[in-house]
Amino acid sequence: MPGAAEELTALTTLRLPAKATARRDVADLGALREALAAARAAGLPVIVLGEGSNVVFAGDVEALVLRYTATGREVLAGDGDSVTLRVAAGERWHSLVCWCLEQGYHGLENLALIPGTVGAAPVQNIGAYGVELAPFVAAVHAVRIADGKTLTLSRAECAFAYRDSIFKGTLRDAVVITAVDFRLPRAPAPVTDYPSLREALAGQATPPGPRAVFDAVVALRRARLPDPSTTPNAGSFFKNPVVDAATAEALARKYPGMPQFAAPGGRKLAAGWLIEQCGWRGVAGEGVAVHPGHALVLVSHGGDGRALLALAQRIQASVAETFGCHLEIEPRVYGVAS
């Protein structure tokens, strides 16, 4: 399998320069198992890539970079108040959200315009505007990298948490997700209590339905977040930190107006607000920058992974010194910067 180094630069939305020992696109289970067997024979670890919208290549990687590109949507059960779908991992996430809305399958509209594939969605339990993926997942289907065997994980077995799952823990880089089963309600139940979404929907003559929520979310994301096709970025670069109630209260007293949100185990702080208060918005250098319109987004202007991670580390240190809380990098990081 190893040959000439394979370029990865165009395969991620950050477009950082990097190469891999090998790369392969596969569109069915047979080809997937063949690729995994070849990687095992060559002694190569496997890095699974979707649309590359949540990945940082900090340098070259000695690995097989593999993309599972199978597409397809199947209705497994459609009676009663909900529908159960099986969606192949290679489907684009936003296209699925649009299709579900057209079919009258509800719940995913707050997750519109999130970049990436369906197979990537459970990995970090994607979420936006007051909604997370986890409640809608019925099962995740995968193939083990170590032996090519299939496995199916229930929602509980996926160990979903805030921007987290078993696929970032004990199964990190251990499986290739091939399909996801979703259970979606037929009855609309719009979630509109997220502050910016509520504000965007204010003034409507009638209570907003799923279409209005979808349209508002798309408009908000387009207004707030840079388009990776023109400004290379990986979306939100840091997770919103969660602190205990006592810490949250102390911070609120010291910093009136600090945004805080309810979260399991305490209060969630707005990472973008913390970064902006530390003066990082718009800071640029060495070909990377903090986006001037959204402090939570790091962008590349021709820089490399070393420069991007160095900027991220300076931001982490600054926020820790000022507010006493740690910002965790949200994208997956691979490769060792030289």
C-alpha positions in Angstrom: 0.0 0.0 0.0 2.7 2.6 0.8 3.9 4.5 -2.2 4.4 8.2 -3.0 3.1 10.4 -0.2 -0.6 11.4 -0.7 -1.6 15.1 -0.4 -4.2 15.9 2.2 -4.3 19.7 1.9 -7.5 19.8 -0.2 -9.3 17.2 1.9 -10.0 19.4 5.0 -11.8 22.7 5.3 -8.7 24.3 6.9 -6.6 23.3 3.9 -3.4 23.0 6.0 -0.5 21.5 4.2 0.0 17.8 5.0 0.6 14.4 3.5 -0.2 10.8 4.4 1.5 7.6 3.7 -1.6 6.4 1.8 -5.2 7.4 1.2 -8.2 5.6 -0.1 -11.9 6.3 -0.9 -14.2 3.4 -0.6 -18.0 3.2 -1.4 -19.1 -0.2 0.0 -18.4 -2.6 2.7 -16.4 -5.0 0.6 -14.0 -2.3 -0.6 -13.8 -1.0 3.0 -12.7 -4.3 4.4 -10.1 -4.7 1.6 -8.7 -1.3 2.4 -8.6 -2.1 6.1 -6.9 -5.4 5.5 -4.3 -3.7 3.3 -3.6 -1.2 6.0 -3.1 -4.0 8.6 -0.8 -5.8 6.3 1.3 -2.6 5.8 1.3 -1.9 9.5 -0.5 1.4 9.0 -2.9 3.0 11.4 -6.2 4.3 9.8 -7.5 7.9 10.0 -11.1 8.2 8.9 -12.1 11.4 7.2 -15.5 12.7 6.1 -15.6 16.2 4.6 -12.7 17.2 6.8 -14.6 20.0 8.5 -13.6 19.0 12.0 -10.0 17.9 11.5 -6.6 19.6 12.0 -3.6 18.0 10.3 -0.7 19.5 12.3 1.8 17.9 10.0 2.3 14.8 7.9 0.8 11.5 9.1 2.1 7.9 8.8 -1.3 6.4 8.2 -3.9 5.4 5.7 -6.4 8.3 5.4 -9.7 6.6 4.5 -13.0 8.1 3.3 -16.1 6.0 3.3 -18.3 7.6 0.7 -21.4 5.3 0.5 -24.7 7.2 0.2 -28.3 6.2 0.6 -31.4 6.8 2.8 -33.8 4.0 3.8 -37.1 4.2 5.8 -36.9 1.3 8.2 -40.2 2.0 9.9 -42.7 4.8 9.3 -45.9 4.0 11.3 -47.2 5.9 14.2 -45.8 9.2 15.6 -42.2 8.7 14.4 -40.1 7.4 11.5 -36.9 5.4 11.7 -34.3 6.0 9.0 -31.0 4.3 8.1 -28.7 6.8 6.4 -25.3 5.9 4.9 -22.3 7.6 6.4 -21.2 9.3 3.2 -24.4 11.4 2.9 -23.9 15.1 3.4 -25.4 16.2 6.7 -27.1 19.4 5.5 -28.6 17.5 2.6 -30.1 15.0 5.0 -31.6 17.9 7.2 -33.1 19.4 4.0 -34.6 16.1 2.9 -36.1 15.3 6.3 -37.8 18.7 6.4 -39.3 18.1 3.0 -40.6 14.7 4.1 -42.1 16.0 7.3 -39.6 14.3 9.6 -38.8 16.8 12.3 -36.2 17.5 15.0 -33.0 18.2 13.0 -33.8 21.7 11.7 -31.7 23.4 14.4 -28.7 21.5 13.1 -29.0 22.8 9.5 -25.9 23.9 7.6 -23.5 22.1 9.9 -20.7 20.9 7.5 -19.7 17.3 7.3 -21.1 13.9 6.6 -23.7 11.8 8.4 -20.9 9.4 9.6 -19.1 12.2 11.3 -22.2 13.6 13.1 -22.3 11.1 16.0 -18.5 11.3 16.7 -18.8 14.7 18.5 -22.6 14.6 19.0 -23.1 17.7 16.9 -25.2 20.4 18.3 -26.4 23.9 17.6 -29.0 26.4 18.7 -30.3 24.4 21.7 -30.4 21.0 20.0 -28.0 18.0 20.1 -28.0 15.0 17.8 -28.0 12.3 20.5 -31.8 12.2 21.2 -32.5 11.4 17.5 -29.9 8.6 17.2 -31.4 5.0 17.4 -28.2 3.2 16.5 -24.8 3.6 14.9 -23.4 0.9 12.5 -19.6 0.5 12.1 -16.8 -1.7 11.0 -13.8 -2.4 13.3 -10.5 -1.4 11.9 -8.6 -4.1 13.7 -10.5 -7.1 12.1 -13.1 -5.8 9.7 -16.0 -7.1 11.8 -19.3 -5.2 11.9 -20.8 -3.9 15.1 -24.0 -1.9 16.0 -24.1 0.4 18.9 -27.3 1.6 20.6 -27.8 5.2 21.6 -26.8 4.3 25.2 -23.7 2.5 24.0 -22.6 5.5 22.1 -22.0 7.3 25.5 -23.1 10.7 24.1 -22.2 13.8 26.0 -21.6 17.5 25.2 -19.6 17.3 22.0 -18.5 13.9 22.9 -19.1 10.2 22.4 -17.5 6.8 22.6 -16.0 7.5 19.2 -13.8 10.2 20.7 -13.0 7.9 23.7 -12.5 4.2 23.7 -13.4 3.8 20.0 -11.4 6.7 18.8 -9.7 5.7 15.5 -10.9 2.1 16.1 -14.0 1.9 13.9 -15.3 3.2 10.6 -18.9 4.4 10.9 -20.9 3.1 7.9 -24.5 4.2 8.7 -26.6 5.8 11.3 -30.2 5.0 12.3 -32.3 8.0 13.2 -35.7 8.1 14.9 -37.5 11.3 14.2 -40.9 12.6 15.3 -43.6 13.4 12.7 -45.2 16.0 14.9 -43.4 19.4 14.8 -41.9 20.5 18.1 -39.7 23.5 17.3 -37.0 24.3 19.8 -36.7 28.1 19.8 -35.4 29.1 23.2 -31.7 29.6 22.3 -31.2 33.3 22.7 -29.9 34.3 19.2 -32.5 32.0 17.5 -35.3 33.4 19.7 -34.3 36.9 18.7 -34.2 36.0 15.0 -37.7 34.6 15.2 -39.2 37.4 17.2 -42.0 39.3 15.7 -43.5 36.5 13.6 -47.2 36.7 13.3 -47.6 33.0 14.1 -45.6 30.6 16.2 -42.6 29.4 14.2 -42.7 26.0 12.6 -39.8 23.8 11.5 -39.3 25.6 8.2 -39.1 29.0 10.0 -36.5 27.5 12.4 -34.5 26.0 9.6 -34.5 29.3 7.6 -33.5 31.3 10.7 -30.7 28.8 11.6 -29.3 28.9 8.0 -29.4 32.7 8.0 -27.7 32.9 11.4 -24.9 30.5 10.4 -24.3 32.3 7.1 -24.1 35.7 8.9 -21.9 34.6 11.8 -19.5 31.9 10.4 -17.1 32.3 7.5 -17.6 30.1 4.5 -14.8 27.5 4.5 -14.8 27.5 0.7 -13.5 31.1 0.7 -12.0 31.4 4.2 -10.4 28.1 5.3 -11.6 27.2 8.8 -13.0 24.3 10.9 -15.9 26.1 12.5 -15.9 26.4 16.2 -12.3 25.6 17.3 -13.0 25.3 21.0 -15.7 23.7 23.1 -17.7 25.9 25.4 -16.3 25.1 28.9 -18.6 23.7 31.6 -17.9 24.9 35.2 -19.5 24.0 38.5 -22.2 26.2 39.9 -20.0 27.9 42.5 -17.4 28.8 39.9 -20.1 30.1 37.6 -21.6 32.3 40.3 -18.2 33.7 41.2 -17.5 34.5 37.6 -20.9 36.1 37.2 -20.2 38.4 40.1 -16.8 39.4 38.8 -17.9 39.7 35.2 -21.5 41.0 35.0 -23.0 40.2 31.7 -21.0 37.0 31.1 -23.2 34.6 29.1 -23.9 31.4 30.9 -26.2 28.5 30.0 -27.6 25.5 32.0 -25.5 22.3 31.4 -25.3 18.9 33.0 -22.9 19.2 35.9 -22.9 23.0 36.1 -23.0 26.0 33.8 -21.7 26.3 30.3 -19.7 29.4 29.4 -19.5 30.9 25.9 -16.0 30.2 24.7 -16.2 32.9 22.0 -17.1 35.5 24.6 -14.1 34.5 26.8 -11.7 34.7 23.9 -13.0 38.1 22.8 -12.7 39.5 26.3 -9.1 38.5 26.2 -8.6 40.6 23.1 -8.0 37.8 20.6 -10.7 38.6 18.0 -9.0 39.5 14.7 -5.5 38.7 15.9 -3.4 37.4 13.0 0.1 36.2 12.3 2.2 33.4 10.6 -0.6 32.8 8.1 -3.3 32.0 10.7 -5.8 34.2 12.5 -8.8 34.5 14.9 -11.7 35.5 12.7 -12.6 39.2 13.1 -16.4 38.4 13.0 -16.4 35.4 15.4 -13.7 34.9 18.0 -14.4 31.1 18.3 -13.3 30.5 14.7 -9.6 30.1 13.8 -8.8 30.6 10.1 -5.9 29.8 7.8 -4.5 32.3 5.4 -1.8 30.0 4.0 -0.4 29.0 7.4 0.4 25.5 8.6 -0.7 23.3 11.4 2.2 24.3 13.7 1.2 28.0 13.5 -2.5 27.2 14.0 -1.9 25.1 17.1 0.5 27.6 18.5 -2.2 30.3 18.2 -4.7 28.0 19.8 -2.3 27.3 22.7 -1.8 31.0 23.3 -5.5 31.6 23.4 -6.0 28.7 25.9 -3.3 30.1 28.2 -4.8 33.6 28.0 -8.3 32.4 28.9 -7.0 30.2 31.7 -5.1 33.0 33.2 -8.0 35.5 33.0 -11.0 33.3 33.8 -9.5 30.2 35.4 -11.0 27.7 32.9 -9.6 25.5 30.2 -10.7 25.7 26.6 -10.7 22.3 24.9 -9.9 22.1 21.2 -13.0 20.8 19.4 -11.5 19.4 16.1 -9.5 16.2 16.0 -5.8 16.8 15.7 -3.5 14.5 13.8 0.2 14.7 12.9 3.2 16.1 14.7 4.2 19.6 13.7 7.8 20.0 12.9 
